[in-house]
Amino acid sequence: MPASVPLWATLLQSVQGVNKARNQDYCEVQGRGTAEEPLIMAVADGHGSAAHARSHLGSRFAVDLFVEEARRFGALAQPRGDERPPSLAWLMHYAEHAFPRQLVSAWREKVLGNWARTSSHEEPGLSEEHKVLLYGSTLVGAVLTPRVFAAWQLGDGELTVVDEDGRVTVPLAPAEADLGDETESLCTPEAWLRVRTHWAPVTAPWRAPRLVAVSTDGLSKSFASDRGFLQFMAGLDERLSAEGADTVRAVLPQWLARASQHSGDDTTLVAAWHRGATPAPEPAVAPEAAPATDPAGPPVTDPAPLINPAPPTDPHGRDE
């Protein structure tokens, strides 16, 4: 692959929920996935209720601060110059313990600073925890370097990974689903203890995930089942492979707008599709005779949700 072509093609889109006063979601993607510029992606979902009246700011602060911490992590993973990089075991410990604590601490400091600068006309005498509560937000973020793939999640939303063989997983899904609208949050006391971490060394460029996506729960809630969400993500991967990132970017706002209509919530998706080099082929051998078949492979039982995440019929498994 020519050096000028990035290893990752990225997508970013956010749609405001129907009848919502403002979009509480915030998102970012940057970097190329190299040692010098790690690929960083994040989404945050402000809680939006009266008890969290400043959560649209809380979600923005969460993403901005995650990007800063992720840059530091990338620099640690592969330092420049002659400095020897730390071991993967040390990096994993840092990702699981130091990273969440530093991120939550920075977020709390940021929101309390914002309160101090802007609240002279508002209710005096609030406790520190009450002030932090006003900015409550979830967060899902990931960092990809040539050496490691790490991701963190606090609260609802999804990290979705499609591996080199096309298998779709949500590695940071909680063991038990949240009840109702309750979710873990950056405003929770000692929130760093509730951050879930995904860790995966990258042994070769072609063994990196084929697709990594972070999304707010407005997308997953638009489907009648977890299976429908996974089919959508598989279909996204198929469309990217078949048609390229530019085509998918053009229709992504329509897909998310339709999802938002079903969930009634702000809906945000950030995705990175790996288009890096593949390993060298094995030495050629005389092929065996084979019957003529469709070069795309055998048909699937129900191709619509796999090939087209937004077919003319309802992709979300719900009645119109």
DAVENMO-V160737 format. One record per pair of residues at least 12 apart in sequence whose ideal C-beta (glycine too) atoms are under 8 Angstrom apart, sorted by the first residue. I is the first residue (numbers start at 1). J is the second residue. If there is no record, write none. Layout:
i->I j->J
i->I j->J
This chain:
i->1 j->275
i->1 j->276
i->1 j->277
i->5 j->275
i->6 j->32
i->6 j->33
i->6 j->275
i->7 j->32
i->7 j->33
i->7 j->34
i->7 j->205
i->7 j->274
i->7 j->275
i->7 j->276
i->8 j->32
i->8 j->33
i->8 j->39
i->8 j->144
i->8 j->272
i->8 j->273
i->8 j->274
i->8 j->275
i->8 j->276
i->9 j->240
i->9 j->244
i->9 j->245
i->9 j->272
i->9 j->273
i->9 j->275
i->10 j->29
i->10 j->39
i->10 j->41
i->10 j->245
i->10 j->270
i->10 j->271
i->10 j->272
i->10 j->273
i->11 j->29
i->11 j->245
i->11 j->248
i->11 j->249
i->11 j->252
i->11 j->269
i->11 j->270
i->11 j->271
i->11 j->272
i->11 j->273
i->12 j->27
i->12 j->28
i->12 j->29
i->12 j->269
i->12 j->270
i->12 j->271
i->13 j->249
i->13 j->252
i->13 j->253
i->13 j->256
i->13 j->268
i->13 j->269
i->14 j->26
i->14 j->27
i->14 j->256
i->14 j->266
i->14 j->267
i->14 j->268
i->14 j->269
i->15 j->218
i->15 j->253
i->15 j->256
i->15 j->257
i->15 j->259
i->15 j->260
i->15 j->266
i->15 j->267
i->15 j->268
i->16 j->260
i->16 j->266
i->17 j->218
i->17 j->260
i->17 j->263
i->17 j->264
i->17 j->265
i->17 j->266
i->17 j->267
i->18 j->260
i->18 j->261
i->18 j->264
i->19 j->264
i->20 j->48
i->20 j->265
i->20 j->266
i->22 j->56
i->23 j->56
i->23 j->266
i->24 j->45
i->24 j->46
i->24 j->47
i->24 j->48
i->24 j->55
i->24 j->56
i->24 j->59
i->24 j->137
i->24 j->266
i->25 j->43
i->25 j->44
i->25 j->45
i->25 j->46
i->25 j->59
i->25 j->216
i->25 j->218
i->25 j->266
i->25 j->267
i->25 j->268
i->26 j->43
i->26 j->44
i->26 j->46
i->26 j->56
i->26 j->59
i->26 j->60
i->26 j->62
i->26 j->63
i->26 j->268
i->27 j->41
i->27 j->42
i->27 j->43
i->27 j->44
i->27 j->63
i->27 j->214
i->27 j->268
i->27 j->270
i->28 j->40
i->28 j->41
i->28 j->42
i->28 j->63
i->28 j->64
i->28 j->67
i->28 j->270
i->29 j->41
i->29 j->42
i->29 j->270
i->29 j->272
i->30 j->67
i->31 j->74
i->33 j->144
i->33 j->145
i->33 j->146
i->33 j->208
i->33 j->272
i->33 j->274
i->34 j->145
i->34 j->146
i->35 j->74
i->35 j->77
i->35 j->78
i->35 j->80
i->35 j->145
i->35 j->146
i->35 j->147
i->36 j->80
i->37 j->74
i->38 j->70
i->38 j->71
i->38 j->73
i->38 j->74
i->38 j->77
i->38 j->143
i->38 j->144
i->38 j->145
i->39 j->142
i->39 j->143
i->39 j->144
i->39 j->145
i->39 j->272
i->40 j->66
i->40 j->67
i->40 j->70
i->40 j->71
i->40 j->74
i->40 j->141
i->40 j->142
i->40 j->143
i->41 j->141
i->41 j->142
i->41 j->212
i->41 j->214
i->41 j->270
i->41 j->271
i->41 j->272
i->42 j->62
i->42 j->63
i->42 j->66
i->42 j->67
i->42 j->70
i->42 j->139
i->42 j->140
i->42 j->141
i->42 j->142
i->42 j->214
i->42 j->270
i->43 j->63
i->43 j->139
i->43 j->140
i->43 j->141
i->43 j->157
i->43 j->214
i->43 j->215
i->43 j->216
i->43 j->268
i->43 j->269
i->43 j->270
i->44 j->58
i->44 j->59
i->44 j->60
i->44 j->62
i->44 j->63
i->44 j->66
i->44 j->137
i->44 j->138
i->44 j->139
i->44 j->140
i->44 j->216
i->45 j->59
i->45 j->137
i->45 j->138
i->45 j->155
i->45 j->156
i->45 j->157
i->45 j->216
i->45 j->217
i->45 j->218
i->45 j->266
i->45 j->268
i->46 j->58
i->46 j->59
i->46 j->135
i->46 j->136
i->46 j->137
i->47 j->136
i->47 j->137
i->47 j->138
i->47 j->183
i->47 j->185
i->51 j->133
i->51 j->134
i->51 j->136
i->52 j->133
i->52 j->134
i->52 j->135
i->52 j->136
i->52 j->137
i->52 j->187
i->53 j->134
i->54 j->111
i->54 j->114
i->54 j->115
i->54 j->134
i->54 j->135
i->55 j->134
i->55 j->135
i->55 j->136
i->55 j->137
i->57 j->111
i->57 j->114
i->57 j->135
i->58 j->107
i->58 j->111
i->58 j->134
i->58 j->135
i->58 j->136
i->58 j->137
i->58 j->186
i->58 j->187
i->59 j->137
i->59 j->138
i->59 j->139
i->61 j->107
i->61 j->110
i->61 j->111
i->61 j->114
i->61 j->135
i->61 j->137
i->62 j->107
i->62 j->137
i->62 j->138
i->62 j->139
i->62 j->186
i->63 j->139
i->63 j->141
i->65 j->103
i->65 j->106
i->65 j->107
i->65 j->110
i->66 j->103
i->66 j->139
i->66 j->141
i->66 j->152
i->68 j->106
i->69 j->99
i->69 j->102
i->69 j->103
i->69 j->106
i->70 j->141
i->70 j->143
i->73 j->94
i->73 j->95
i->73 j->99
i->73 j->143
i->73 j->150
i->74 j->143
i->74 j->145
i->76 j->91
i->76 j->94
i->77 j->91
i->77 j->145
i->77 j->147
i->77 j->148
i->78 j->145
i->78 j->146
i->78 j->147
i->85 j->147
i->88 j->147
i->88 j->148
i->88 j->201
i->91 j->148
i->91 j->150
i->92 j->199
i->95 j->150
i->95 j->152
i->95 j->197
i->95 j->199
i->96 j->197
i->96 j->199
i->99 j->152
i->99 j->197
i->100 j->152
i->100 j->154
i->100 j->191
i->100 j->192
i->100 j->193
i->100 j->195
i->100 j->197
i->101 j->192
i->103 j->152
i->103 j->192
i->103 j->195
i->104 j->186
i->104 j->191
i->104 j->192
i->104 j->195
i->105 j->192
i->107 j->186
i->108 j->132
i->108 j->186
i->111 j->131
i->111 j->132
i->111 j->134
i->111 j->135
i->112 j->128
i->112 j->131
i->112 j->132
i->114 j->135
i->115 j->131
i->115 j->134
i->119 j->131
i->129 j->189
i->132 j->187
i->133 j->187
i->134 j->187
i->135 j->186
i->135 j->187
i->136 j->185
i->136 j->186
i->136 j->187
i->137 j->155
i->137 j->185
i->137 j->186
i->137 j->187
i->138 j->153
i->138 j->154
i->138 j->155
i->138 j->156
i->138 j->157
i->138 j->183
i->138 j->184
i->138 j->185
i->138 j->186
i->138 j->216
i->138 j->217
i->139 j->152
i->139 j->153
i->139 j->154
i->139 j->155
i->139 j->157
i->139 j->186
i->140 j->152
i->140 j->153
i->140 j->154
i->140 j->157
i->140 j->158
i->140 j->159
i->140 j->172
i->140 j->214
i->140 j->215
i->140 j->216
i->141 j->153
i->141 j->214
i->142 j->159
i->142 j->198
i->142 j->212
i->142 j->214
i->144 j->202
i->144 j->208
i->144 j->209
i->144 j->212
i->144 j->272
i->145 j->202
i->146 j->202
i->146 j->205
i->147 j->201
i->147 j->202
i->148 j->199
i->148 j->200
i->148 j->201
i->148 j->202
i->149 j->198
i->149 j->199
i->149 j->200
i->149 j->201
i->149 j->202
i->149 j->208
i->149 j->209
i->149 j->212
i->150 j->197
i->150 j->198
i->150 j->199
i->150 j->200
i->151 j->171
i->151 j->172
i->151 j->197
i->151 j->198
i->151 j->212
i->151 j->214
i->152 j->172
i->152 j->195
i->152 j->196
i->152 j->197
i->152 j->198
i->153 j->172
i->153 j->195
i->153 j->196
i->153 j->198
i->154 j->184
i->154 j->185
i->154 j->186
i->154 j->191
i->154 j->194
i->154 j->195
i->154 j->196
i->155 j->183
i->155 j->184
i->155 j->185
i->155 j->186
i->156 j->178
i->156 j->183
i->156 j->216
i->156 j->217
i->157 j->214
i->157 j->215
i->157 j->216
i->157 j->217
i->157 j->220
i->158 j->170
i->158 j->172
i->158 j->173
i->158 j->213
i->158 j->214
i->158 j->215
i->158 j->217
i->158 j->219
i->158 j->220
i->158 j->229
i->159 j->171
i->159 j->172
i->159 j->198
i->159 j->212
i->159 j->213
i->159 j->214
i->160 j->211
i->160 j->212
i->160 j->213
i->160 j->214
i->160 j->215
i->160 j->230
i->160 j->233
i->161 j->209
i->161 j->211
i->161 j->212
i->161 j->213
i->162 j->209
i->162 j->210
i->162 j->211
i->162 j->212
i->162 j->233
i->162 j->234
i->162 j->237
i->163 j->209
i->163 j->210
i->164 j->206
i->164 j->207
i->164 j->208
i->164 j->209
i->164 j->210
i->166 j->210
i->166 j->234
i->166 j->237
i->168 j->230
i->168 j->233
i->168 j->234
i->168 j->237
i->170 j->230
i->171 j->198
i->172 j->196
i->172 j->197
i->172 j->198
i->174 j->196
i->183 j->217
i->204 j->279
i->205 j->276
i->205 j->277
i->206 j->276
i->206 j->277
i->206 j->278
i->206 j->279
i->208 j->274
i->208 j->276
i->209 j->274
i->210 j->237
i->210 j->273
i->210 j->274
i->211 j->233
i->211 j->236
i->211 j->237
i->211 j->240
i->211 j->271
i->211 j->272
i->211 j->273
i->211 j->274
i->212 j->271
i->212 j->272
i->212 j->274
i->213 j->233
i->213 j->236
i->213 j->269
i->213 j->270
i->213 j->271
i->213 j->272
i->214 j->269
i->214 j->270
i->214 j->271
i->215 j->267
i->215 j->268
i->215 j->269
i->215 j->270
i->216 j->265
i->216 j->266
i->216 j->267
i->216 j->268
i->217 j->263
i->217 j->265
i->218 j->259
i->218 j->260
i->218 j->263
i->218 j->265
i->218 j->266
i->218 j->267
i->218 j->268
i->219 j->232
i->219 j->256
i->219 j->259
i->219 j->263
i->219 j->267
i->219 j->268
i->219 j->269
i->221 j->262
i->221 j->263
i->221 j->265
i->222 j->258
i->222 j->259
i->222 j->260
i->222 j->261
i->222 j->262
i->222 j->263
i->222 j->267
i->222 j->316
i->223 j->262
i->223 j->316
i->223 j->317
i->224 j->316
i->224 j->317
i->224 j->318
i->225 j->317
i->228 j->305
i->228 j->315
i->228 j->316
i->228 j->317
i->231 j->305
i->231 j->306
i->231 j->309
i->232 j->305
i->232 j->309
i->232 j->315
i->234 j->305
i->234 j->306
i->235 j->305
i->235 j->306
i->235 j->307
i->235 j->308
i->235 j->309
i->236 j->248
i->236 j->271
i->236 j->309
i->237 j->273
i->238 j->306
i->238 j->307
i->239 j->307
i->239 j->308
i->239 j->309
i->240 j->273
i->242 j->307
i->245 j->273
i->251 j->310
i->252 j->269
i->254 j->310
i->255 j->309
i->255 j->310
i->256 j->268
i->256 j->269
i->258 j->310
i->258 j->315
i->258 j->316
i->259 j->316
i->262 j->316
i->262 j->318
